Amino acid sequence: MEPSERSTTTMPGHACTVSSIDDVDRRARSVAIGCFDGVHLGHRDVISGCDTVLTFAPHPLQVLRPSQAPPLLTGHARKLAKLSALGVREVVVIPFDSSWASRTAEDFVDDVLVGALTASHVSVGFNFRFGARGAGTAARLREDRRFGTRIVPAVTAGPVVVSSTVIRSLVARGELARAAALLGAPLAHPAALRPDRILHFGPELAVPADGVHVCDVDGVRTRVSFAGPPRVLDATEGKTGEVVVTFPG
């Protein structure tokens, strides 16, 4: 989606409007804010009860520190679909770039949350930071009396804090069942399947670093080797071209 475009993402029984921050309708909103890569169990607690999600594309680290940008658990389109499936009414996208990165925390609150979104309530994770050099904190939002703020504490699964960073590490190590448990659903990525059975994933996506893993390729159960270029080892009923690869673990 280009930053100036509006679109609608439809899931069974629900339609979600996707807007740029520069193209939103004026109405009171309950807003969850975050990158929400993976839309994992912790993210779902932040989003619960909100009709709007405010997110960023690309991931801010791709602009701030490209060499440290993490592989993504969800591409932009899949993230939008997962948010829609949660019942979110509207996803507002900030087209993150160096100009956005230089905005102060005060400008973010005044111009975005109050000015553009007319937020009545805001929901963020406990470690949320915003504004230039991450100067804004969740506690700073709570001090603002123009809207209510909910700060969601860390979500744990046993001794593990649920986070995108932890899940990416699990995926890289091939611990896909554990990753699925923290995501709340199996990891799934779009890919291109070539006639020679090589799978091409977008370079920005998180996939296992090595090993052979059982996957579903457009619903067909097969084994995929990640030793070198990802390669399908079993028949896939003649499928080639654009497919969705699901990692049930």
Secondary structure, DSSP 4 states (H G I P E B T S, - for coil): --TT--EEEEETTEEEEEEEGGG-----EEEEES--TT--HHHHHHHTT-SEEEEEES-HHHHH-GGGPPPBSS-HHHHHHHHHHTT-SEEEEEE--HHHHTS-HHHIIIIIIIIIS-EEEEEEETT-EESGGG-EEHHHHHH-TTSEEEEEPPPEETTEEP-HHHHHHHHHTT-HHHHHHHHTS-EEEEEEE-TTSBEEE-TTB---SSSEEEEEETTEEEEEE-SSS-EE-S--TT--EEEEEEE--
